[in-house]
Amino acid sequence: MRFPGPATEPAPFLADDADVPELRKAVSEIAHAGYAEAIVRERLGLADLADIRWKASSIYREERLKERDPLAVAIDLFLLQGSARAEEVGRLLSAPARAAMLRTGFLSMDSAGLVRAGATLYPVGERLIFSDHAWHKLPHPGYKEVPSDQVMFVGTDSRWLARATVRRPVQRTLDLCTGSGIQALLAAQHSERVLAVDISPRAARCARCNARILGANNLEVVVGDVYDAVGAEERFDLILANPPFVPSPVDDLRFRDGGRSGEAVQQRIVAGLPRHLAAGGIAQMVTEVGERDGEPAIQRVRQWLGDAPMDIYMVRLRTFSAEDYAIGHGKGDGDYGAYLESVRAWACNLKAQGYVRIVAMLIAFQWSDLALGPSWDRVDESLPPRPGAGADVEAAFSSERGWRRNPTKVAPKNYRVRRAGPIALTESQVLGRPIRAATRAVLLGRALTVEHQLDWPETELLRGLDQALPLSELFRIAGELGIEEEAAAAAIDSLHRRGLICVTPS
């Protein structure tokens, strides 16, 4: 089987109205083959699709996709940037769907009759979203160099933000630095209106194309520089951003590089929140921030907000030393000397900024309730978020505000205390020396696996809560353990604030 197609070039993300129904049908047929995040992850043998390693594509292909069923063809073609024979594609897509994909550049065929995809179709939950390929070093015709206006692929940070977004119904959502439109498209399912903004015309075309294929009629995409595309007085209930954040000495990629400091875009996004976040709304971003000794990242983020009375919840997800970060970003295209020089340039830039580490993080902002006191910052550490982590973000704000509304230190002794749920404790101690165990606590069953460092009184009081107890009984147990009342009160207060225990009237 042979069918005509354009030269192998990146997909232009343009489609005539006549093409949209057949493109929609093509995506539906690919989904029907089982092409969804959980199924693809299982087929590739991954614990998380965010863990995919593009350099291992040949291993996935040889070990996991040997049986060339339609799902294997879809994964190879639309995720691993591989090729497929025409007859294989014929078993995956109907003739009208194939023709539409060829006309629009989502598929092409070379002179040898091999079919390739001009864009990757990323499975995100049950949604399928087109964007540019993730790895341009593959021997893929038309992609010998990474274009400066490449649309951001659906990578790790894209998935983290998608999983951690608060999914309550809202009227208006703003997605800044939208790229492929992934966050806007997901938000369109629980928003009356979504505005997606990107400075790149190519990214805007990609997001519009995805919106048309997915039928997201409540999503508007505009070209603009963050808030410049938004009315001066416009406010939104949900603001999302996955901005360029890499502290780069080269400024090669518009979607990635945030200037020498990495803060050129993200600082402006945070600074604009007081003008555009509606009362009761929430803003969320996944980004990376360089950290200096003696200056935690939360301090700088608070400075970007100015005097705005907003609460900040920051979750540190992954930390890289400056050396590892430079090594990971160096490139040399097979020339080892050029690679070492590139690593040196990256290391020198990080040193010039004073960065000793780079922290990948989720940051959420809400207006403060000044009746509960001044604005607060809370910083947690967690493993990367799993789907549904938005509920845990809301729970963190609720826990902090609940503690401020009813601080444990003034709670009557007849109030009852219970664990917030099953808690895993991990202990370590130095053998042969009288040093108390250091303990980490994780509240199980959460999509955001926050690790809490506990001191000895906190650990022992948690152990004592096999059932709900009056505060007075918990203080009695503390006394039997040799914990003074003041230390016990501080421990209970700390556990309550971090959401590990619940304190309620009898």
N, C-alpha and C positions, 0 to 999 in steps of 0.2 A: 504494500500500500504506500502511495506517495501522495502528498498534497502540497500545493504551493504555499509559500510563506515568504516573508520579508527577510532581508539579511539579518544576521544575528546581531542585534543591538539592544541596549537597555529599553525596557518598556517605557513609552512616553507618558503613560497614565492619562491618555486621552481616549475617549470613546464617544462615538456618535450615539444619539438617542436610540437609533435602531439596533445598536450593538448591546445595549444594556440588558435587555431580557435574556439574550443568549449568554452573556457573561455571567449573569445571575444563575442561569441554568448550569453553566460550567462549574461554578463554585459549588452549587448544590450536588452535582454529580461527584465531584471530588470528595465532598463531605460524606456522601453516601458510601464511598469506598472505605469509610472508617477513619478519615483524615480529621481527627480531633485531638486536642492536646493530650488527654490521658491515654488514648489508644496509641498515638505516635510515640509518646514517652515509653510506654510498655514495649512496643515493637523494637525500639532502639536500645532497650535495656537500661534506661536511665531512671534514677530516682526522681529527677526533676528535669523538665525540658529546658529550664534555664541553665542546666549544667552541660548542655550540648557543647562539644568541642569540634569546631569546623575542621580543624586539622586532622581529626580522626574520621573524616567522612569516608575514606576508602575502607576503614575497618568496619564502620557501620554497614557499608554497602556489601562487603564480603561476608560478614558474619550474621547480619540481621536481615538483609534484603535479597538473599540468594533466590528465594522463591519469588518469582516476578509476578505476583498477584497484583491487582489494581492498587492496593494500598502501598505495596513496595514501590511501584512505579510513581505514585503520587509523592511519596516521601523523597525518593531519589531526585525526581524532577523539580519539585516545588519547594524542597527544604534543603537538600544536600547539594544543590546546584549541579546535579549530574545530568546525564542524557538518557534518552529512551528511544527505542526503535519505534517507527511509525505504527507498526501493528500493536505494540504495547500501549501506546497512547490511544489507539482506536478502541482498546478494551476498557479504557478509563473514561473517555469522553465520547459523547455522541458526535456525529458529523457536524451538525449546526454549531455545537459548542466549540468544537475544534476550530472551525472556520472563524468564529468570532475571536477566539484567543489568538489566532494567527494574524487576523486583520489588525488587531490592536497592539500587537507586539508582545503580548504576554507569553506567546510561544513563537518559535522560529525553527526552521529546519535547514541544516547545512547541506552541502553538495553530496555528502556521504549518506544522506537520508536520516541523520540523527536529529532528534528533536530536543531542544533546550528551552528553558524558561527564561524570559527576559526580566522576570521579577520573582521574588520568593513569596510564597503564600504561607504566612505564619499562622499556625493554629494557636489560638488564645482561648482557653476554655472550649466552648462550642462555636466560637466565632472564628472566621478565617479572614485574614487581613493581608493585603498586598503591600509590599514595600521593596526597596532595592535589596540586592543580595548582601549578606552579612560579611562574606569573605571574598575579596576581589583578587586574592593571590592564586585562586584556582585557575587552571588553564581554560578559561572561559572566553571564547571569542567576543569581542566588543567590550571587554572589561579588563583590559591590560593595565589600566591605571585607574585609581579611585578618583572619580570626579569630585571636585570641590563642593558641588551642590548635591552630592549623594543624599538621598532621603535616609534618615536614621532607620536602621533595621530594628526589628522587635527583639531587643536584647535583654540581658538580665535586669537592668534597671527599669526597662519598660514593663516587664512582667512584675517586678516588685511593686511598682506604683499601682498597676492594675489590681493586684491582689490586696493592697492595703487601702485602697480608696473606700471611703465611707459611702455605702450604697443606699442611703435613704432617699426617698422621692424629693426632688427639688424643682423649683421653677426655672432657674437660670444657672448654667454652668459655663465657665470660661476655661478653655484648655490652651495654655501658652506653649509655644515651641512644639506644635502638635505633630510635626513629622508626618508619619503615615496616617495620623488621625486615630491611633489606637485608643488613647484615653478618651477622646471625644466620642468615638463610636460606642465605647462601653457605657459612657455616661449618658448617651442619648437614650438608653433603655430605661433610665429613671429620672430624666430631666424633661421639662416641657420644652426648653429651648437650649441649644448648645452653640456657643461661638468658639471656633477653633482658629488659632492665629499662628502663622509661621512667616518668618522673613524670607524664606526660600520659595519662589514661584513653583519650583518643581515639587517641593513638599506639599504645597497647597493643591497642586494638581492631583497628587497621589491621594491626599485625604478626601478630596471631592470625589474622585473616582471610586474609592472605597465606600463612601457614603451612598453614592448612586447604586452601586452593586448590592449593598446591604439594605437599601431602601430606608436609610435614615433621613427622612424628610424634615426633621426638626433640627438638623445640623447645618450651620452656615460656616463656610471656610473663607477666611480673608487673608490676604498677604499684608504683613505689617510687622513692625518692630515692637514686640511685646505690647505694652499698653497704648502705643501710638494708634493702634487699630481699634481702640475702645473709646467710647464717649467719656468725657472727663468726669461725668457724674454717674456713669453706669456702675451698678453693683451686682454682684453675683453671689448665689448661695453656696456654690462650690467652685473653687479655683484650683486647677491642676497644672503642674509643670514638671517636665523632665528636661531641663535646659542643658545647653552646652556648659560643661563644668570642668573640663580637663585643663589644668595649668600647663599650657603648651608653649614651647619655645619656637614653634614653627607655623602655627595657624594654617594647617593644611585642610582641615575638614570643618565646614561651617557648623554641622550638627554636633560636633564633638568639642571643639576648642573654645575655651572661655577666656582667652587672653593669657598673658603671662601668669597672672594670679589665679586664673580659673574662675574669677568672680565677676567678670565683665557683664554677664547676663543675669546670673542668679541674684546678685546684689540688687539689681534694678527691679527684679520680680518681687523680692521681699519688701523693698522700700515702697512699692506701689500698692501693697496689700491694704494699708489703711484707707486708701481712696476707693478701693473697688470690692472689698469683701463686705457683704451685707451683714446686718445684725443677725446673729444666730447661725451664720454660715461657717464653713470650714475651708481652709486652704491647705493643700498637701503637695509636697514635692519630694522626689527622690533625686539625690544629687551626691556629689563628692565635695568635701571641703578640706582644704589644707589646714593642718594644725601645727602650731608652734609650741615649743615648751613654755609652760606657764600661761598659755592663752588657749583655753578650751574652745572648741568650735562654737559652742552655744553662746559664748560671750560676743563673738563677732556677729553672729546672726541677730542677736538682740540689738546690737549697734545699728545694723542695717534697717531695723524697724523704726529707729528713732525713738520718740517718746510715746508711740502708739500703745495704748493699754491692751495688749494682746498676750494671751498665754501661749507658750511654745512647748510642744511635746516633740522631743528629738529621740530617735531610736538609732543607735549606732549598729550597723549591720555587718560591716567588714572593714578591717584596718590594714593598710599597706604601709610598710616603711618607705621612706623616700627612695632608698636604693632599689627596692623591689619594684616600685612604681616606675622608676626610670628604665630599668631593665625590661619591664613589660611593654613599654612604649617605644623603645628603640627599634629602628629598622635599618636594614642595609641591603635588602634584595640580593642576598647571597654573597655580598662583599663584607667579610668579617671586619676589615678595617673601618669601613663606612658604618657598620653596625656599632662598633665601639665608640666611634665619634658621635653617633646619634645618641647613645646612652649617656655619654659625657655631657652633651648639650642639654638633655633633659635633667640630669642631675644638677648641673650648674644653675639651671633656671629654678629648680625647687629650692636649692640652697640660697639663691638670691631672694626668694620670697620668705626665707626663714622656716620653711616647712620641714618638719622632721617625720611627719606621717601624713597620709591622705586617708580620710575616713569616708566610706560610703554610708549614707544615712537617709532615713526617712524623716521629714520634718513636717509637722502639722501645726497650724495656727488657728486660734479662735479668739474672738473678742473676750476680754476679761469681764467677769462679774465683779464689779468694784465693791459690791456690798459684802463680798467675801474677803476683801483685803486687796493688796496690790497685785499686779500681774506676776505670774510665776513661770518658772522654767522647770522642766522635768526632763532628765536624760536617762534613758535605759539602754541596755545592750541586749541584742537578740540575734538569734539565728535568722536567716532570710525569711521573709514572710511567706506563708502558704495561702492558698485561696481562702478568702473570707476574713482576712486580717483587718479589714475596715472596722468590724465590730469590736476588735480589741483596741483599736485606736480610740474609738468612742468610749470604751470602758475605762481607758486610762484617764481621759478628761473627766469622766463621771466620778471615778475613784478619787482623783485629786480634789475635785470640787466638793464631793461628799465629805471628805475628811476636813476640808476647811469650813464647811457648814456645821459639822458636828465633830469637832476635834475630840479625840479619845480622852485627852487629859482632863476634859471637863465633863465627861460622860458620867452619869450616875452609876454607882457600883452594881445596881441591879440590872443594868443593860446586859444583854447576852452577846457572847462572842463565839464565832464559828469560823472554820477555814472557808475560804472562798471556793474551794474545790480540792480535788486530789493534788497533792504537791509532791514533787520528786526532790529529794535532798541528796546532794553529792558532797561528800566530806573528804578533806585531806588533812593530814597532820604529820608532824615530824616525829618519827619514832625515837625513843630514847631520851626525849626532852619533855619537860612539863609545859608544853604549849597546847592550848586548846585548839580543837579542830576548826579549820576554816570551812564554811559551808556555803554552797550555792543552792538556791531554791528556784524551782521552775513550776509554775502553775500549769498542770497538764490540761490537755484538751483545747488549747488555744492555738490559733493560726499564727500568732506572733509569740514566739518562744522567748520571752524575756527572762534573763538570768538575774537573780537578785543575790547580792552578797550579804550574808547574814552574820551577825556576831553571835556569841554564845547565848546570851539571854534570849534573843529572838528565836534561835534554833530550838532551845529547850521549851519555850512557851508554845511554839508550833507543835512540838511533839505532844504536849499535854492536851491539845485540843482534839481528842478522839471523838468528842461530841460537843454540841453547843453548851457553853457554860456561862453562868453569870460572871461579870467582871470580878466580883468579890472572890469567887472561887478560883479564878485564874491568878489573882494576887496571892491567894493562900498557897497555891501550887508553887508559885514563884518563891515564896518564903521558904518552903520546904526544900527547894533546890539551892537555897543560899543566895538568891537574887534579891537585892534590896528593893524596897518599894519604888524608889525613884527610878532605878534602872529598869524595873519591870514596866513602869508607866511609859518610859521612853521607848522600850521595845515594842509594847502593844501599839503605841502611837505610830511607830515606824512601819509596822506590819500592816496597820490599817491604811496608812497613806499610800502604800504600794499595792494595795488591793489584794493582799494575801489573806487577810481576814475581813470578816464583815462584823460590824458592831451595830446592833439594833435594839430598840426598846423591848423589854420583856413582854 
